[in-house]
Amino acid sequence: MAAISREEVAHLARLSRLAVTEEELDRFAGQLDVILQSVARVGEVAAEDIPPTSHSVPLTNVYREDVPTTSLTQDAALSGAPDAYESRFRVPRILDEED
């Protein structure tokens, strides 16, 4: 695999909208090259007879049984609200309306 070039790093930085210095281009090119070589080595080790896995140990379902229960009434839910309006929670506006 060919080493990643400064131009490729600059292109990635532009795509990511990152401002990088000339010194950073050189440093990042070396670092990205090491990362890409490591990924390539993992690809060489992967064998067809080994199934892909997401975890190294088996996982078990730790969720509780889904049992329906009664919910709060609307009045009970709104009783602790700092402000309510027309049977709804009223919260401060955080976004301006766009035209």
A tleap script that builds the chain and sets N, CA, C and O, in Angstrom:
source leaprc.protein.ff14SB
mol = sequence {
  NMET ALA ALA ILE SER ARG GLU GLU VAL ALA
  HIE LEU ALA ARG LEU SER ARG LEU ALA VAL
  THR GLU GLU GLU LEU ASP ARG PHE ALA GLY
  GLN LEU ASP VAL ILE LEU GLN SER VAL ALA
  ARG VAL GLY GLU VAL ALA ALA GLU ASP ILE
  PRO PRO THR SER HIE SER VAL PRO LEU THR
  ASN VAL TYR ARG GLU ASP VAL PRO THR THR
  SER LEU THR GLN ASP ALA ALA LEU SER GLY
  ALA PRO ASP ALA TYR GLU SER ARG PHE ARG
  VAL PRO ARG ILE LEU ASP GLU GLU CASP
}
set mol.1.N position { 0.841 -1.171 0.000 }
set mol.1.CA position { 0.000 0.000 0.000 }
set mol.1.C position { 0.891 1.241 0.000 }
set mol.1.O position { 1.827 1.336 0.794 }
set mol.2.N position { 0.603 2.179 -0.882 }
set mol.2.CA position { 1.397 3.403 -0.970 }
set mol.2.C position { 1.087 4.309 0.203 }
set mol.2.O position { -0.029 4.322 0.723 }
set mol.3.N position { 2.092 5.063 0.610 }
set mol.3.CA position { 1.916 6.004 1.720 }
set mol.3.C position { 0.938 7.097 1.314 }
set mol.3.O position { 0.853 7.468 0.143 }
set mol.4.N position { 0.206 7.604 2.289 }
set mol.4.CA position { -0.743 8.680 2.020 }
set mol.4.C position { 0.046 9.979 1.821 }
set mol.4.O position { 0.981 10.264 2.570 }
set mol.5.N position { -0.329 10.746 0.829 }
set mol.5.CA position { 0.422 11.956 0.492 }
set mol.5.C position { -0.102 13.171 1.245 }
set mol.5.O position { -1.205 13.156 1.790 }
set mol.6.N position { 0.707 14.218 1.266 }
set mol.6.CA position { 0.294 15.485 1.882 }
set mol.6.C position { -0.934 16.040 1.168 }
set mol.6.O position { -1.811 16.628 1.801 }
set mol.7.N position { -0.999 15.851 -0.159 }
set mol.7.CA position { -2.131 16.348 -0.925 }
set mol.7.C position { -3.421 15.622 -0.521 }
set mol.7.O position { -4.486 16.233 -0.430 }
set mol.8.N position { -3.309 14.324 -0.282 }
set mol.8.CA position { -4.476 13.567 0.162 }
set mol.8.C position { -4.928 14.012 1.553 }
set mol.8.O position { -6.125 14.106 1.825 }
set mol.9.N position { -3.962 14.283 2.424 }
set mol.9.CA position { -4.297 14.779 3.765 }
set mol.9.C position { -4.961 16.152 3.653 }
set mol.9.O position { -5.948 16.421 4.337 }
set mol.10.N position { -4.427 17.013 2.803 }
set mol.10.CA position { -5.021 18.343 2.606 }
set mol.10.C position { -6.437 18.217 2.065 }
set mol.10.O position { -7.330 18.963 2.467 }
set mol.11.N position { -6.643 17.263 1.145 }
set mol.11.CA position { -7.981 17.035 0.592 }
set mol.11.C position { -8.945 16.570 1.683 }
set mol.11.O position { -10.072 17.058 1.767 }
set mol.12.N position { -8.504 15.630 2.517 }
set mol.12.CA position { -9.336 15.164 3.631 }
set mol.12.C position { -9.643 16.305 4.601 }
set mol.12.O position { -10.759 16.411 5.108 }
set mol.13.N position { -8.661 17.147 4.852 }
set mol.13.CA position { -8.871 18.286 5.754 }
set mol.13.C position { -9.910 19.245 5.171 }
set mol.13.O position { -10.767 19.752 5.895 }
set mol.14.N position { -9.831 19.491 3.868 }
set mol.14.CA position { -10.832 20.364 3.229 }
set mol.14.C position { -12.224 19.757 3.319 }
set mol.14.O position { -13.188 20.457 3.627 }
set mol.15.N position { -12.336 18.456 3.051 }
set mol.15.CA position { -13.630 17.789 3.141 }
set mol.15.C position { -14.190 17.856 4.561 }
set mol.15.O position { -15.401 17.967 4.757 }
set mol.16.N position { -13.293 17.787 5.548 }
set mol.16.CA position { -13.703 17.824 6.948 }
set mol.16.C position { -13.819 19.249 7.481 }
set mol.16.O position { -14.185 19.471 8.635 }
set mol.17.N position { -13.500 20.205 6.619 }
set mol.17.CA position { -13.512 21.626 6.997 }
set mol.17.C position { -12.598 21.904 8.183 }
set mol.17.O position { -12.952 22.629 9.113 }
set mol.18.N position { -11.403 21.302 8.120 }
set mol.18.CA position { -10.395 21.502 9.149 }
set mol.18.C position { -9.289 22.394 8.604 }
set mol.18.O position { -8.788 22.183 7.500 }
set mol.19.N position { -8.921 23.385 9.389 }
set mol.19.CA position { -7.787 24.235 9.018 }
set mol.19.C position { -6.529 23.593 9.594 }
set mol.19.O position { -6.391 23.473 10.812 }
set mol.20.N position { -5.626 23.186 8.733 }
set mol.20.CA position { -4.387 22.553 9.188 }
set mol.20.C position { -3.195 23.327 8.644 }
set mol.20.O position { -3.246 23.894 7.552 }
set mol.21.N position { -2.127 23.339 9.426 }
set mol.21.CA position { -0.895 24.022 9.017 }
set mol.21.C position { -0.049 23.078 8.158 }
set mol.21.O position { -0.341 21.888 8.043 }
set mol.22.N position { 0.989 23.630 7.568 }
set mol.22.CA position { 1.901 22.816 6.755 }
set mol.22.C position { 2.568 21.732 7.602 }
set mol.22.O position { 2.742 20.601 7.148 }
set mol.23.N position { 2.940 22.084 8.834 }
set mol.23.CA position { 3.568 21.110 9.722 }
set mol.23.C position { 2.579 19.987 10.072 }
set mol.23.O position { 2.957 18.818 10.145 }
set mol.24.N position { 1.318 20.356 10.286 }
set mol.24.CA position { 0.306 19.355 10.600 }
set mol.24.C position { 0.067 18.417 9.428 }
set mol.24.O position { -0.193 17.231 9.629 }
set mol.25.N position { 0.151 18.936 8.200 }
set mol.25.CA position { -0.016 18.068 7.024 }
set mol.25.C position { 1.017 16.955 7.036 }
set mol.25.O position { 0.693 15.794 6.786 }
set mol.26.N position { 2.259 17.310 7.326 }
set mol.26.CA position { 3.322 16.303 7.377 }
set mol.26.C position { 3.081 15.309 8.515 }
set mol.26.O position { 3.197 14.100 8.318 }
set mol.27.N position { 2.748 15.813 9.696 }
set mol.27.CA position { 2.535 14.948 10.854 }
set mol.27.C position { 1.326 14.034 10.632 }
set mol.27.O position { 1.392 12.836 10.907 }
set mol.28.N position { 0.221 14.604 10.134 }
set mol.28.CA position { -0.988 13.802 9.912 }
set mol.28.C position { -0.771 12.761 8.819 }
set mol.28.O position { -1.307 11.657 8.907 }
set mol.29.N position { 0.003 13.093 7.796 }
set mol.29.CA position { 0.277 12.125 6.729 }
set mol.29.C position { 0.964 10.900 7.309 }
set mol.29.O position { 0.607 9.771 6.974 }
set mol.30.N position { 1.947 11.113 8.177 }
set mol.30.CA position { 2.638 9.989 8.816 }
set mol.30.C position { 1.718 9.193 9.718 }
set mol.30.O position { 1.747 7.962 9.705 }
set mol.31.N position { 0.893 9.890 10.513 }
set mol.31.CA position { -0.019 9.213 11.431 }
set mol.31.C position { -1.081 8.414 10.673 }
set mol.31.O position { -1.374 7.271 11.023 }
set mol.32.N position { -1.655 9.025 9.629 }
set mol.32.CA position { -2.673 8.315 8.845 }
set mol.32.C position { -2.079 7.111 8.125 }
set mol.32.O position { -2.745 6.089 7.961 }
set mol.33.N position { -0.832 7.233 7.700 }
set mol.33.CA position { -0.171 6.114 7.039 }
set mol.33.C position { -0.036 4.930 7.996 }
set mol.33.O position { -0.265 3.786 7.602 }
set mol.34.N position { 0.331 5.194 9.241 }
set mol.34.CA position { 0.446 4.125 10.241 }
set mol.34.C position { -0.917 3.468 10.471 }
set mol.34.O position { -1.015 2.245 10.570 }
set mol.35.N position { -1.969 4.294 10.554 }
set mol.35.CA position { -3.320 3.757 10.767 }
set mol.35.C position { -3.736 2.874 9.595 }
set mol.35.O position { -4.248 1.772 9.795 }
set mol.36.N position { -3.519 3.353 8.381 }
set mol.36.CA position { -3.908 2.578 7.200 }
set mol.36.C position { -3.121 1.272 7.097 }
set mol.36.O position { -3.676 0.247 6.699 }
set mol.37.N position { -1.840 1.297 7.450 }
set mol.37.CA position { -1.039 0.073 7.437 }
set mol.37.C position { -1.557 -0.924 8.476 }
set mol.37.O position { -1.577 -2.130 8.227 }
set mol.38.N position { -1.974 -0.419 9.642 }
set mol.38.CA position { -2.507 -1.297 10.688 }
set mol.38.C position { -3.812 -1.944 10.238 }
set mol.38.O position { -4.028 -3.131 10.480 }
set mol.39.N position { -4.668 -1.189 9.597 }
set mol.39.CA position { -5.929 -1.733 9.094 }
set mol.39.C position { -5.645 -2.774 8.014 }
set mol.39.O position { -6.318 -3.804 7.963 }
set mol.40.N position { -4.679 -2.527 7.166 }
set mol.40.CA position { -4.323 -3.484 6.120 }
set mol.40.C position { -3.811 -4.787 6.731 }
set mol.40.O position { -4.104 -5.869 6.223 }
set mol.41.N position { -3.042 -4.686 7.828 }
set mol.41.CA position { -2.534 -5.894 8.492 }
set mol.41.C position { -3.672 -6.720 9.069 }
set mol.41.O position { -3.642 -7.949 9.008 }
set mol.42.N position { -4.673 -6.056 9.628 }
set mol.42.CA position { -5.830 -6.780 10.159 }
set mol.42.C position { -6.545 -7.498 9.025 }
set mol.42.O position { -6.976 -8.640 9.185 }
set mol.43.N position { -6.672 -6.837 7.883 }
set mol.43.CA position { -7.312 -7.454 6.730 }
set mol.43.C position { -6.564 -8.680 6.241 }
set mol.43.O position { -7.186 -9.612 5.731 }
set mol.44.N position { -5.247 -8.703 6.383 }
set mol.44.CA position { -4.457 -9.860 5.970 }
set mol.44.C position { -4.683 -11.051 6.893 }
set mol.44.O position { -4.633 -12.198 6.449 }
set mol.45.N position { -4.931 -10.790 8.169 }
set mol.45.CA position { -5.098 -11.849 9.151 }
set mol.45.C position { -6.485 -12.480 9.061 }
set mol.45.O position { -6.642 -13.671 9.327 }
set mol.46.N position { -7.475 -11.701 8.693 }
set mol.46.CA position { -8.860 -12.209 8.648 }
set mol.46.C position { -8.936 -13.416 7.729 }
set mol.46.O position { -8.480 -13.385 6.586 }
set mol.47.N position { -9.526 -14.482 8.260 }
set mol.47.CA position { -9.656 -15.720 7.490 }
set mol.47.C position { -11.115 -15.944 7.126 }
set mol.47.O position { -12.017 -15.508 7.841 }
set mol.48.N position { -11.340 -16.622 6.017 }
set mol.48.CA position { -12.699 -16.868 5.551 }
set mol.48.C position { -13.467 -17.805 6.475 }
set mol.48.O position { -14.695 -17.739 6.535 }
set mol.49.N position { -12.762 -18.678 7.199 }
set mol.49.CA position { -13.458 -19.640 8.060 }
set mol.49.C position { -13.794 -19.060 9.440 }
set mol.49.O position { -14.385 -19.755 10.268 }
set mol.50.N position { -13.432 -17.817 9.695 }
set mol.50.CA position { -13.758 -17.172 10.972 }
set mol.50.C position { -14.911 -16.204 10.739 }
set mol.50.O position { -14.776 -15.255 9.966 }
set mol.51.N position { -16.060 -16.436 11.409 }
set mol.51.CA position { -17.209 -15.541 11.188 }
set mol.51.C position { -16.962 -14.161 11.797 }
set mol.51.O position { -16.291 -14.045 12.823 }
set mol.52.N position { -17.499 -13.121 11.169 }
set mol.52.CA position { -17.347 -11.783 11.738 }
set mol.52.C position { -18.097 -11.690 13.072 }
set mol.52.O position { -19.156 -12.294 13.241 }
set mol.53.N position { -17.544 -10.940 13.997 }
set mol.53.CA position { -18.176 -10.770 15.306 }
set mol.53.C position { -18.195 -9.298 15.681 }
set mol.53.O position { -17.389 -8.504 15.198 }
set mol.54.N position { -19.137 -8.951 16.557 }
set mol.54.CA position { -19.189 -7.579 17.064 }
set mol.54.C position { -18.589 -7.489 18.460 }
set mol.54.O position { -18.208 -6.408 18.910 }
set mol.55.N position { -18.506 -8.643 19.154 }
set mol.55.CA position { -17.944 -8.684 20.501 }
set mol.55.C position { -17.086 -9.940 20.647 }
set mol.55.O position { -17.320 -10.950 19.982 }
set mol.56.N position { -16.113 -9.860 21.509 }
set mol.56.CA position { -15.230 -11.009 21.692 }
set mol.56.C position { -15.825 -12.069 22.601 }
set mol.56.O position { -15.379 -13.216 22.591 }
set mol.57.N position { -16.833 -11.697 23.393 }
set mol.57.CA position { -17.513 -12.658 24.268 }
set mol.57.C position { -19.001 -12.654 23.948 }
set mol.57.O position { -19.525 -11.639 23.490 }
set mol.58.N position { -19.692 -13.768 24.179 }
set mol.58.CA position { -21.133 -13.801 23.899 }
set mol.58.C position { -21.895 -12.818 24.800 }
set mol.58.O position { -21.538 -12.610 25.959 }
set mol.59.N position { -22.937 -12.230 24.245 }
set mol.59.CA position { -23.770 -11.321 25.012 }
set mol.59.C position { -25.103 -11.981 25.316 }
set mol.59.O position { -25.590 -12.808 24.545 }
set mol.60.N position { -25.685 -11.608 26.440 }
set mol.60.CA position { -27.016 -12.097 26.771 }
set mol.60.C position { -27.934 -10.908 26.957 }
set mol.60.O position { -27.487 -9.811 27.293 }
set mol.61.N position { -29.220 -11.128 26.738 }
set mol.61.CA position { -30.209 -10.078 26.881 }
set mol.61.C position { -30.392 -9.773 28.365 }
set mol.61.O position { -30.750 -10.659 29.140 }
set mol.62.N position { -30.149 -8.531 28.761 }
set mol.62.CA position { -30.259 -8.151 30.166 }
set mol.62.C position { -31.507 -7.325 30.428 }
set mol.62.O position { -31.658 -6.758 31.511 }
set mol.63.N position { -32.396 -7.249 29.459 }
set mol.63.CA position { -33.604 -6.451 29.619 }
set mol.63.C position { -34.630 -7.193 30.464 }
set mol.63.O position { -34.672 -8.423 30.476 }
set mol.64.N position { -35.446 -6.436 31.159 }
set mol.64.CA position { -36.517 -7.019 31.956 }
set mol.64.C position { -37.676 -7.391 31.038 }
set mol.64.O position { -37.740 -6.967 29.884 }
set mol.65.N position { -38.566 -8.175 31.565 }
set mol.65.CA position { -39.765 -8.561 30.827 }
set mol.65.C position { -40.625 -7.317 30.591 }
set mol.65.O position { -40.751 -6.477 31.482 }
set mol.66.N position { -41.205 -7.195 29.421 }
set mol.66.CA position { -42.053 -6.048 29.094 }
set mol.66.C position { -43.454 -6.299 29.638 }
set mol.66.O position { -44.216 -7.099 29.094 }
set mol.67.N position { -43.780 -5.595 30.732 }
set mol.67.CA position { -45.069 -5.773 31.386 }
set mol.67.C position { -45.822 -4.454 31.324 }
set mol.67.O position { -45.346 -3.458 31.871 }
set mol.68.N position { -46.980 -4.413 30.677 }
set mol.68.CA position { -47.746 -3.164 30.615 }
set mol.68.C position { -48.224 -2.736 32.006 }
set mol.68.O position { -48.667 -3.564 32.801 }
set mol.69.N position { -48.129 -1.453 32.282 }
set mol.69.CA position { -48.623 -0.888 33.536 }
set mol.69.C position { -49.422 0.362 33.212 }
set mol.69.O position { -49.398 0.849 32.082 }
set mol.70.N position { -50.114 0.867 34.189 }
set mol.70.CA position { -50.897 2.082 33.969 }
set mol.70.C position { -49.974 3.285 33.904 }
set mol.70.O position { -48.937 3.323 34.566 }
set mol.71.N position { -50.353 4.253 33.113 }
set mol.71.CA position { -49.561 5.471 32.951 }
set mol.71.C position { -50.148 6.579 33.807 }
set mol.71.O position { -51.238 6.449 34.364 }
set mol.72.N position { -49.401 7.668 33.900 }
set mol.72.CA position { -49.912 8.856 34.582 }
set mol.72.C position { -51.063 9.447 33.778 }
set mol.72.O position { -51.099 9.360 32.550 }
set mol.73.N position { -51.992 10.044 34.495 }
set mol.73.CA position { -53.027 10.803 33.795 }
set mol.73.C position { -52.399 12.097 33.303 }
set mol.73.O position { -51.314 12.477 33.743 }
set mol.74.N position { -53.080 12.765 32.397 }
set mol.74.CA position { -52.555 14.028 31.881 }
set mol.74.C position { -52.388 15.042 33.008 }
set mol.74.O position { -51.371 15.733 33.074 }
set mol.75.N position { -53.373 15.134 33.890 }
set mol.75.CA position { -53.280 16.077 35.002 }
set mol.75.C position { -52.130 15.732 35.940 }
set mol.75.O position { -51.429 16.625 36.416 }
set mol.76.N position { -51.931 14.450 36.208 }
set mol.76.CA position { -50.841 14.037 37.087 }
set mol.76.C position { -49.489 14.346 36.456 }
set mol.76.O position { -48.566 14.774 37.149 }
set mol.77.N position { -49.365 14.137 35.162 }
set mol.77.CA position { -48.100 14.412 34.477 }
set mol.77.C position { -47.791 15.908 34.489 }
set mol.77.O position { -46.640 16.306 34.668 }
set mol.78.N position { -48.810 16.725 34.300 }
set mol.78.CA position { -48.602 18.171 34.259 }
set mol.78.C position { -48.528 18.798 35.647 }
set mol.78.O position { -48.175 19.971 35.770 }
set mol.79.N position { -48.853 18.044 36.690 }
set mol.79.CA position { -48.892 18.625 38.036 }
set mol.79.C position { -47.521 19.098 38.505 }
set mol.79.O position { -47.446 20.040 39.294 }
set mol.80.N position { -46.466 18.498 38.062 }
set mol.80.CA position { -45.125 18.908 38.466 }
set mol.80.C position { -44.447 19.837 37.479 }
set mol.80.O position { -43.290 20.211 37.673 }
set mol.81.N position { -45.149 20.213 36.428 }
set mol.81.CA position { -44.551 21.062 35.395 }
set mol.81.C position { -44.432 22.497 35.903 }
set mol.81.O position { -45.354 22.999 36.545 }
set mol.82.N position { -43.313 23.163 35.624 }
set mol.82.CA position { -43.187 24.562 36.035 }
set mol.82.C position { -44.197 25.459 35.322 }
set mol.82.O position { -44.635 26.469 35.873 }
set mol.83.N position { -44.561 25.089 34.107 }
set mol.83.CA position { -45.521 25.890 33.354 }
set mol.83.C position { -46.270 24.963 32.392 }
set mol.83.O position { -45.660 24.140 31.711 }
set mol.84.N position { -47.588 25.104 32.345 }
set mol.84.CA position { -48.411 24.313 31.432 }
set mol.84.C position { -49.372 25.248 30.722 }
set mol.84.O position { -49.807 26.255 31.282 }
set mol.85.N position { -49.703 24.901 29.472 }
set mol.85.CA position { -50.614 25.724 28.669 }
set mol.85.C position { -51.416 24.798 27.781 }
set mol.85.O position { -50.841 23.987 27.056 }
set mol.86.N position { -52.719 24.902 27.824 }
set mol.86.CA position { -53.621 24.082 27.020 }
set mol.86.C position { -53.277 22.595 27.122 }
set mol.86.O position { -53.152 21.906 26.110 }
set mol.87.N position { -53.127 22.118 28.338 }
set mol.87.CA position { -52.858 20.702 28.630 }
set mol.87.C position { -51.543 20.205 28.031 }
set mol.87.O position { -51.428 19.035 27.665 }
set mol.88.N position { -50.558 21.088 27.934 }
set mol.88.CA position { -49.239 20.719 27.405 }
set mol.88.C position { -48.163 21.335 28.287 }
set mol.88.O position { -48.400 22.327 28.976 }
set mol.89.N position { -46.975 20.732 28.257 }
set mol.89.CA position { -45.828 21.333 28.921 }
set mol.89.C position { -45.454 22.593 28.147 }
set mol.89.O position { -45.410 22.575 26.917 }
set mol.90.N position { -45.189 23.671 28.849 }
set mol.90.CA position { -44.757 24.905 28.188 }
set mol.90.C position { -43.281 25.090 28.514 }
set mol.90.O position { -42.883 25.079 29.679 }
set mol.91.N position { -42.484 25.258 27.481 }
set mol.91.CA position { -41.039 25.412 27.659 }
set mol.91.C position { -40.585 26.685 26.956 }
set mol.91.O position { -41.246 27.153 26.030 }
set mol.92.N position { -39.465 27.243 27.390 }
set mol.92.CA position { -38.967 28.454 26.732 }
set mol.92.C position { -38.537 28.155 25.300 }
set mol.92.O position { -38.038 27.071 24.998 }
set mol.93.N position { -38.739 29.131 24.433 }
set mol.93.CA position { -38.322 29.003 23.036 }
set mol.93.C position { -36.793 29.068 22.986 }
set mol.93.O position { -36.175 29.916 23.630 }
set mol.94.N position { -36.202 28.167 22.219 }
set mol.94.CA position { -34.745 28.165 22.078 }
set mol.94.C position { -34.316 28.445 20.647 }
set mol.94.O position { -33.151 28.763 20.408 }
set mol.95.N position { -35.216 28.336 19.703 }
set mol.95.CA position { -34.900 28.597 18.303 }
set mol.95.C position { -35.785 29.705 17.781 }
set mol.95.O position { -36.957 29.801 18.143 }
set mol.96.N position { -35.221 30.542 16.929 }
set mol.96.CA position { -36.031 31.571 16.277 }
set mol.96.C position { -36.805 30.933 15.137 }
set mol.96.O position { -36.353 29.972 14.514 }
set mol.97.N position { -37.985 31.489 14.877 }
set mol.97.CA position { -38.753 30.995 13.743 }
set mol.97.C position { -38.116 31.480 12.468 }
set mol.97.O position { -37.707 32.637 12.370 }
set mol.98.N position { -38.028 30.595 11.480 }
set mol.98.CA position { -37.458 30.958 10.205 }
set mol.98.C position { -38.587 31.333 9.247 }
set mol.98.O position { -39.665 30.741 9.283 }
set mol.99.N position { -38.327 32.319 8.392 }
set mol.99.CA position { -39.337 32.746 7.426 }
set mol.99.C position { -39.325 31.873 6.207 }
set mol.99.O position { -40.113 32.089 5.286 }
savepdb mol mol.pdb
quit
